[in-house]
Amino acid sequence: MRRQPTVLFVTHDLREALSLAQRIVFLSPSPARIVSEHLVARCGLCSTDDPAVNADYAALLNQYAQLLQGLHSPDIATNR
């Protein structure tokens, strides 16, 4: 039986996350709760300058800005 390792990488850099991850999880402040998850369409490592990363970054930036505003409200809605 072959096992595939899982790596949990924590970053505050959205471009970095998009270039490395298969899935991005946004967490609330302490106590940490999952606020939103985003599946990255392409698999594999990319440069942070890759056009696909830049396109994903631009698309998520709007959601990310709204997400940051939502973290300060008492009723955090999850998007999972």
C-alpha positions as a printed NumPy array, in Angstrom:
array([[  0.   ,   0.   ,   0.   ],
       [  1.485,   3.312,  -1.074],
       [  0.766,   6.412,   0.97 ],
       [  0.728,   9.933,  -0.352],
       [  1.951,  12.541,   2.098],
       [ -0.056,  15.632,   2.929],
       [  1.609,  18.962,   3.626],
       [ -0.033,  21.801,   5.518],
       [  1.611,  25.048,   4.462],
       [  0.633,  28.262,   6.253],
       [  1.088,  31.56 ,   4.438],
       [ -0.382,  35.038,   4.358],
       [  0.606,  35.444,   0.69 ],
       [ -2.28 ,  34.585,  -1.639],
       [ -0.029,  34.359,  -4.731],
       [  2.245,  31.936,  -2.917],
       [ -0.728,  29.815,  -1.887],
       [ -2.06 ,  29.784,  -5.459],
       [  1.313,  28.714,  -6.833],
       [  1.781,  25.814,  -4.391],
       [ -1.598,  24.563,  -3.251],
       [ -4.267,  22.216,  -4.469],
       [ -6.659,  23.73 ,  -1.949],
       [ -6.641,  27.031,  -0.035],
       [ -8.411,  27.327,   3.313],
       [ -9.179,  30.749,   4.792],
       [ -9.329,  30.822,   8.594],
       [-10.932,  33.263,  11.006],
       [ -8.99 ,  34.858,  13.856],
       [ -8.637,  32.924,  17.106],
       [-10.293,  30.583,  17.719],
       [ -9.576,  29.592,  14.135],
       [-12.537,  28.389,  12.116],
       [-12.726,  27.603,   8.428],
       [-14.361,  30.579,   6.751],
       [-13.898,  29.587,   3.112],
       [-12.156,  27.017,   0.928],
       [-10.953,  27.363,  -2.639],
       [ -9.894,  24.461,  -4.845],
       [ -7.035,  25.363,  -7.179],
       [ -7.87 ,  24.102, -10.679],
       [ -4.334,  23.27 , -11.766],
       [ -2.207,  20.753,  -9.929],
       [  1.496,  21.16 ,  -9.5  ],
       [  3.989,  23.825,  -8.641],
       [  3.964,  27.117, -10.538],
       [  5.905,  30.325, -10.361],
       [  4.136,  33.179,  -8.588],
       [  4.56 ,  35.046, -11.913],
       [  2.712,  32.339, -13.889],
       [ -0.21 ,  33.802, -15.908],
       [ -2.602,  31.194, -14.444],
       [ -1.595,  32.213, -10.913],
       [ -2.092,  35.88 , -11.795],
       [ -5.548,  35.149, -13.24 ],
       [ -6.582,  33.189, -10.13 ],
       [ -5.128,  35.93 ,  -7.924],
       [ -7.166,  38.631,  -9.684],
       [-10.346,  36.542,  -9.447],
       [ -9.851,  35.722,  -5.763],
       [ -8.785,  39.219,  -4.759],
       [-12.393,  40.409,  -4.936],
       [-13.585,  37.482,  -2.818],
       [-10.628,  37.87 ,  -0.466],
       [-11.39 ,  41.543,   0.187],
       [-15.007,  40.673,   0.996],
       [-13.811,  37.796,   3.148],
       [-11.578,  40.074,   5.229],
       [-14.496,  42.402,   5.879],
       [-16.677,  39.435,   6.864],
       [-14.208,  38.188,   9.469],
       [-15.038,  41.126,  11.693],
       [-18.754,  40.369,  11.846],
       [-20.096,  38.189,  14.674],
       [-21.953,  35.891,  12.255],
       [-19.247,  34.42 ,  10.032],
       [-20.883,  32.505,   7.203],
       [-18.865,  29.599,   5.927],
       [-18.481,  28.921,   2.232],
       [-17.541,  25.239,   2.131]])
